[in-house]
């Protein structure tokens, strides 16, 4: 074989291998970014579901263990509970107790 032919063949093989390698990397990155987007959406839905579940569970437990402040509501119309130490609070969307100042409690609005 001629050395010129050998060089041309080796150059063609190198270019082909490089094109295949970089082409596959681009495809893999596309799949990876799509997987990340799907993962973020799934995580968002899971967080919303977990927050709602926690909120419902805490509210159910509070109806049993603590008193409901009759005729009063929180700043955004939430049900106000009174704990055993006479502190007033409501349960937020994430299931956490938010303690209220006396100025934040108002008479219940008729709907």
N, C-alpha and C positions, 0 to 999 in steps of 0.2 A: 504494500500500500504506500501511497505517496504521503509525505508529511503534510502537505497542504490539504489534502483530502481529510487526513486524520484530524487536523486542527479545526477544519470547518465542521466536521461531525461532532467533535468535542464541544465546540462553541454552540452548536445547535442543541445538543443534549443539555448543556448548562442553562441555556435560555429557556428551554421547555421545562426543566425541573424548577427553575426559579418562578416561572409563570404559574405553574401548578401549586407551588408552595404558597405564594402570596395570594392566589385566588382562593385557596381553601381557608386561609386566615381571615379574609374578608367575609366569607360565608359564615365562619364560626363566630365572628364578632356580631354579625347580624342576628344570629340565633341567640347569642348571649344577651344582647340588648333587648330583644323581644321577651326573653325569659325574665329579665329584670323588671320590665314593665308589667308583665302578668303577675309577678311576685308582689309588686307594690300594690296592685289593685286587690289582690287576694288578701294581703295583710290589712289593707284599709277596711275591707268588708269584715274580716275577722275581728279587728279592733272595735268596730261599731257594734257587732254582735256581742262581744265580750262586755263592752260598756253597758249595753242595754240589759244583759243578763245580770250583771252586778247591781245595777240600779234597781231592777225589779226585786232581786233577792234582799237587798238591804231595806227597801221600802216595806217588804213583807215582814221582815224581822222587826222593824220599828213599830209596825202596827200591833205587834204582839207584846213587845217589851216596853215600849214607851207610850206616853199619852199623846193624843192628837190635840193640838191647840184649837179648840172649836171656835168658829167665827173669825179666825185670823188666817192670814196667808203671807207668804214670803214676798220679796220684791218683784218677782215675775209671776206671781200667782201659785207658787208651790205650796204644798201642804207643810205646815209647821208642826214639828214634834217637840215634846218636852222630855228631857232625860231625867234620870233619878236625882241629879244635882240641880234641877230646875233651870237648866240651860236650854235655850230655844235654838232649833236648827232645822234645816231642810236637807233633802238628799238631792245632789246634783245628777246630771246625766251620766256621770262616770261611776255613780254609786258611792260617792264620798259625802260625809256630813259637812255641811257648811253652817257654822254657828252664826247666829244673827245678833245684832245689836238691837236694843229696844226700838230705836228709830227706824229700823228696817222692817219691822213687823207692822202690818196694816190690817184694817178690817176687810173681811172677805167681800169681794165685789160680786154683785148679783149678775148672772149672765143672761 
